[in-house]
Each structure stands twice: as structure tokens, then as C-alpha cells.
């Protein structure tokens, strides 16, 4: 339902051994199996695989692409905020709001590649950033865009959209949703199943960025928009005023016409439906959350929403989507099997009064996650596969430009 599944193999940390990654890759079938004719397969890996990998690492490190030529340097920083009004799913600590912020940086800021993976082993490519660079001085306050990732993803997933928006004069902030990111160590069934809780996180995120000493004074509070991918598209539809009908959704998923793509946990989820059933039986906090699912999650400060390959919208339905009163743009690929067009993007766009739909030919769900590094392609070929006729970079460039133009029109 929208996540860079490479993060199963490599979360965003620096201390993972290459050998462990190769074992994972070999076990998944992405790397060729050891020759059965040898008596010592470990020796064969050491003597044949390692020299090849080492040579590629050296070559890749030596041949870094030059930084992009652009007028505005992209600053990037992170915040580890919390929501003090509620506890995390562990019932012990405050609810975490880990945020990433992209912004126009000073002219002499030095941009470097943002790569997730050990040195020399690029699993996920996250563009070019000037980490913690001073913000540029601007004559006026800048509009703000909030971002929400898909199931299992993280705050950096929509970097390609954030960088374009910064080029066009926006500040952008994203959150890693609690319990719903494979890159974090706090995975919970609640984080995957109780997806309406994400809306509260986005409101807390907005409160924090507006109160931030460095960025709050730079933001035009009358020009705030939001964008989300996959389940993040659902989140933003809720913030735009969409209403869930969770009872109708559960009933639909138990019927004969239920589609696995709309009703079963996505591939990124380590949890199954029976995990949710146990929580409902044993956890009063989960039961209370489900009772609140149909509440109004509208965030009045958000004036326009752009959603990309939105998912789980069967839970909203056309009557719920009709409650959305702000401008809405929906972008989706016609080859999407994870969040099918017919049950998600199309009914949303047809029901929301100020919505329009853009269907991209030949584009699938994972295209919107951005390019993978060569190491990522080795481990998760299906997620990272690219069409020769339609490279991901070209699709993302078009969508980012479309989103920026949409916000320019609607946040004047």
C-alpha cells in the first residue's frame, strides 16, 4: 500500500554490515544461490561475490554524480518532536512526531547526496540536500506543504516532491507515522490498522512547525497545503474533510466482492487481520480508537490537497469523499495493482466537489517511491524495477511539477 520495501533489509541507520544484507538478498532469491557443487559455499561467496561487490562499491563511490544545477539550494533538517497530549502505543512515552523539513537554504550551502545505506552501498536515493544549512533570507513568508508517506514508509519518501517545492519557494515538512514505518523500531499493529490516527499526527506536526523558533516565523499561515502518497493520500483526504464509514468498510471486506488490494494488509505489513482481532478483544485503547474512526478529522488550516496513488479509500466511500470542500488533485497510475484506480482514486475524484483526476499511463504504485540505488535493486528488484520506456525519474519530475503548479494556483 505504498512503501519502499527496501527498508525491510536496511533501515535508515549507518551500522548495518554488508554481509548481512547479502545474506538477506541471497535468501530472497535476488542473488544467485551458491553453486551446489562446491563443498564450502561460504568460501565461494567470499572468493567470488566479495571481489565483485568490492569492485562495484569502489566504482560507485568514485563515480558519484555531480550535484544538480539549480538556483535554490535545498536545505534539510530533522526534528524529534512529540505530542504531549497522548502516549505512544506502548502506553509509556509521549507520542513521537519525528519530522523532516526541506527549505530554501543560503546560496553558499553545500548539497550532498542523501543516501540510505552503508557507505558505498546505496539502497535508497533521497536526492541532494544541504543538511542543517542556514535558511535563506526571503522578502516574504513562504507557503507550507505537509507530506504523509505510505504504509511502512518514512518521512523521506517524498523527497522528490519536497525538492521541487523548495525550488518553487515552499517550506515542506513530513513525519514518520508512529508504528507504521519499517525504518523505525516501533512497528505496531495499531500503526498499520488504525490509519485514521495519522490525521492527529499531521495536526500535531503542523502545530510544531508553526511554533518552531527557526521556521515558524518564515511560514505564511494563510497558505498551507498537504500532499500524501498511498495511505498518506487517505490521510490527507481526511484532513481535507473526508469522512470514514469504518463499519461499512469492515462489512464490505467480509463480502463476496471484497478485493484483496483494498481489504488485506499490504505486503509491507508484518501484521495480519487476526492480530487486529486480538487487539480489539484485549485492548480498550484500540476499541476506543475504532469508535473514533468516523469522526471529523478536518484540519481547517489546510487549503488544498494533492494525493498520489491514494489507498484504503473504500473505507471512505463516495459519500465521505463528498465532504471534502477544498481543492483536490489526484494523480495515479493506470497500472497500479496495490491501490486500484477503480476503487480508490477514481471514486474520490468523482465525489469530491473540487477534485480532478490525472491518470498516468503505464505507471504502477511503487513508481512514486523514487529511484533505488544499485544495492537496493539487487535486494528488492520488484519494488525497484523500472520501465525502459518510462523511467521513474521522468514520472516523478512530471508529477512534482504538476503538484507545484496545483499549489501555486490554489494557495495564492
SVG drawing of the C-alpha trace seen along z (x, -y; Angstrom):
<svg xmlns="http://www.w3.org/2000/svg" viewBox="-23 -42 62 73">
<polyline fill="none" stroke="black" stroke-width="0.4" points="0.0,0.0 2.9,-2.3 6.3,-1.9 9.9,-1.4 10.1,2.2 13.9,2.0 13.8,0.7 12.9,4.2 16.5,5.0 18.1,1.7 16.6,-0.8 17.9,-4.4 21.0,-3.7 24.7,-3.5 25.7,-0.4 24.5,2.5 27.0,5.0 27.2,5.6 27.4,9.4 24.1,9.4 22.5,7.6 23.9,10.1 22.5,13.0 19.1,11.3 19.4,10.8 20.5,14.4 17.7,15.8 15.2,13.8 16.4,15.1 17.5,11.8 21.1,13.0 22.1,16.3 22.4,19.3 25.6,20.8 26.8,23.5 25.8,26.8 28.9,28.5 31.1,26.7 31.7,28.2 32.2,24.8 29.6,22.3 30.9,19.7 34.2,19.8 32.6,19.4 30.8,16.3 33.9,14.8 36.1,15.5 33.7,14.7 30.9,12.4 33.0,10.2 35.6,9.1 32.8,8.3 30.9,6.3 34.0,4.5 34.9,3.5 31.4,2.1 31.5,0.3 34.8,-1.4 33.5,-2.3 30.2,-3.6 32.0,-5.7 34.4,-7.1 31.8,-8.0 29.3,-10.0 27.0,-12.1 27.7,-15.8 25.2,-17.9 22.1,-19.2 22.4,-22.6 19.6,-24.7 19.1,-28.2 17.9,-27.3 19.9,-25.2 17.7,-22.6 18.2,-22.7 17.2,-19.8 17.0,-19.3 15.2,-16.9 13.2,-17.4 12.3,-14.8 9.0,-16.3 6.4,-14.6 2.6,-15.0 2.4,-15.5 -1.4,-15.2 -1.2,-11.4 1.1,-8.4 2.6,-6.2 1.2,-2.8 3.5,-1.4 1.5,-3.5 4.7,-4.7 6.3,-7.6 4.8,-10.6 3.6,-10.1 6.6,-10.6 6.4,-13.1 9.8,-12.6 9.9,-15.3 11.9,-16.1 12.0,-19.7 13.1,-20.9 13.6,-24.6 15.4,-27.2 18.9,-27.4 21.6,-30.1 23.3,-30.4 26.7,-29.0 25.1,-25.9 26.8,-22.7 24.5,-20.0 25.4,-16.3 23.7,-13.1 21.1,-11.8 21.5,-8.1 20.0,-5.5 22.5,-2.6 26.0,-1.9 28.9,-3.9 29.3,-2.8 26.0,-0.7 23.2,-2.9 19.9,-1.2 17.6,-4.3 18.4,-7.5 16.9,-10.6 18.1,-13.4 20.6,-16.2 20.4,-18.2 22.4,-20.8 21.9,-19.2 21.3,-21.7 22.2,-24.6 21.0,-28.1 17.7,-29.0 17.9,-31.7 16.5,-35.1 13.3,-35.8 11.4,-39.1 8.1,-37.4 6.9,-34.5 6.7,-31.2 3.8,-28.8 4.0,-25.4 3.3,-21.9 2.8,-18.9 3.7,-15.4 2.4,-12.0 4.1,-8.7 2.5,-5.4 2.2,-2.3 5.5,-1.2 7.3,-4.2 9.1,-7.1 9.4,-10.9 12.0,-11.0 9.9,-9.0 8.5,-12.0 11.9,-13.8 11.4,-14.2 8.3,-16.3 9.8,-18.2 12.9,-19.3 10.7,-20.6 8.5,-22.5 11.6,-24.1 12.8,-25.2 9.5,-26.9 9.6,-28.8 7.9,-26.4 8.8,-25.1 8.0,-21.3 7.6,-19.2 7.0,-15.4 6.5,-13.0 7.3,-9.3 4.0,-7.9 4.2,-6.2 4.1,-2.4 3.8,-2.4 7.4,-2.7 9.7,0.2 12.6,-2.1 11.8,-2.6 11.9,-0.1 8.4,-0.8 6.3,1.2 2.8,2.0 -0.4,3.5 -2.1,0.3 0.1,-1.7 -0.9,0.3 -4.6,0.9 -5.8,-2.3 -4.8,-4.5 -7.2,-7.4 -4.8,-8.1 -2.4,-9.5 -4.6,-12.6 -4.0,-13.6 -0.2,-13.2 -0.5,-15.6 -2.3,-18.2 0.4,-17.9 3.1,-18.2 1.5,-21.4 1.3,-22.8 5.0,-22.1 6.3,-23.6 4.3,-26.8 5.7,-27.0 9.3,-26.2 11.7,-29.1 13.6,-28.8 10.8,-28.0 7.6,-29.3 8.3,-33.0 9.2,-32.1 5.8,-30.5 2.7,-32.2 0.0,-30.7 -2.7,-31.5 -1.0,-29.4 -0.8,-25.8 -1.3,-22.7 -0.8,-19.0 0.2,-16.0 0.3,-12.3 1.2,-9.0 -0.8,-5.8 -2.2,-5.6 -0.8,-9.1 -3.3,-10.1 -6.0,-8.7 -4.6,-10.7 -4.7,-13.9 -8.2,-13.2 -9.3,-13.0 -7.5,-16.3 -9.4,-17.8 -12.7,-16.9 -13.4,-13.4 -15.3,-11.1 -14.7,-7.4 -17.5,-4.8 -15.5,-2.1 -18.5,0.2 -19.4,0.2 -15.7,0.8 -15.5,3.8 -18.8,5.2 -17.6,4.7 -14.4,6.6 -16.3,9.5 -18.5,9.7 -18.1,11.6 -17.0,8.6 -14.1,7.7 -10.8,7.0 -7.6,8.2 -5.9,5.0 -8.5,3.0 -9.1,5.3 -6.0,7.3 -2.9,6.0 -0.4,4.8 2.9,6.6 4.8,4.2 2.8,5.1 4.2,7.7 0.8,8.0 -2.3,9.9 -6.0,9.4 -6.0,11.8 -3.5,9.5 -6.1,6.8 -8.8,9.0 -6.8,9.9 -6.2,6.2 -9.9,5.4 -10.6,8.2 -7.9,7.3 -7.0,3.6 -9.6,1.0 -7.5,-1.8 -7.8,-0.1 -11.6,0.2 -11.8,-3.4 -9.8,-4.3 -12.1,-2.3 -15.1,-4.1 -13.5,-7.4 -12.7,-6.4 -15.7,-8.1 -15.0,-11.4 -14.4,-14.6 -10.6,-14.9 -10.7,-18.0 -7.7,-20.4 -9.1,-23.9 -5.7,-25.4 -5.1,-23.2 -6.4,-24.9 -5.5,-22.5 -4.6,-18.8 -2.7,-16.7 -2.9,-13.0 -0.8,-10.4 -2.0,-6.8 -4.3,-7.1 -5.2,-3.8 -7.8,-2.4 -10.5,-4.8 -13.1,-2.0 -13.2,-3.0 -14.3,-6.5 -16.7,-5.8 -18.3,-8.4 -20.5,-10.0 -17.4,-10.5 -15.4,-11.9 -18.2,-14.3 -17.5,-16.1 -14.2,-17.4 -14.6,-21.1 -11.1,-22.2 -9.4,-21.9 -8.1,-18.3 -5.9,-16.9 -5.5,-13.2 -2.6,-11.6 -2.5,-7.8 -1.0,-5.3 -3.3,-3.1 -1.0,-0.1 -1.5,-0.4 -2.5,3.0 -1.8,2.0 -4.4,-0.8 -6.6,-0.1 -7.8,-3.1 -11.4,-1.9 -11.9,-1.6 -9.6,-4.4 -8.6,-7.4 -11.5,-7.5 -14.4,-7.5 -12.5,-10.0 -12.1,-12.4 -15.6,-11.9 -17.1,-12.6 -15.2,-15.5 -16.7,-18.7 -13.5,-20.5 -11.4,-17.5 -9.8,-16.5 -8.1,-13.3 -4.9,-12.7 -4.2,-9.1 -0.7,-8.4 -0.4,-5.7 1.8,-2.7 2.7,-3.8 2.4,-1.5 2.2,-2.1 5.9,-1.8 7.0,-4.2 6.2,-7.1 8.8,-5.9 11.6,-7.3 14.7,-5.6 16.6,-2.9 20.4,-2.6 22.1,0.3 22.3,2.2 18.5,1.7 17.9,3.1 19.9,6.2 17.8,6.9 14.3,5.8 14.2,6.0 10.4,6.0 9.9,2.8 12.8,1.1 12.1,2.3 11.9,-0.5 10.4,-0.6 12.9,-1.3 10.2,-3.3 9.1,-5.2 12.0,-5.9 10.9,-6.8 12.8,-10.0 10.7,-11.3 7.4,-10.3 8.4,-12.0 9.6,-15.1 6.2,-15.4 4.2,-14.8 6.3,-17.1 5.8,-19.9 2.1,-19.2 1.8,-19.3 3.8,-22.6 1.6,-24.2 -1.5,-23.0 -0.4,-24.6 0.6,-27.8 -3.0,-28.0 -4.8,-27.1 -2.7,-28.8 -2.5,-32.3"/>
</svg>
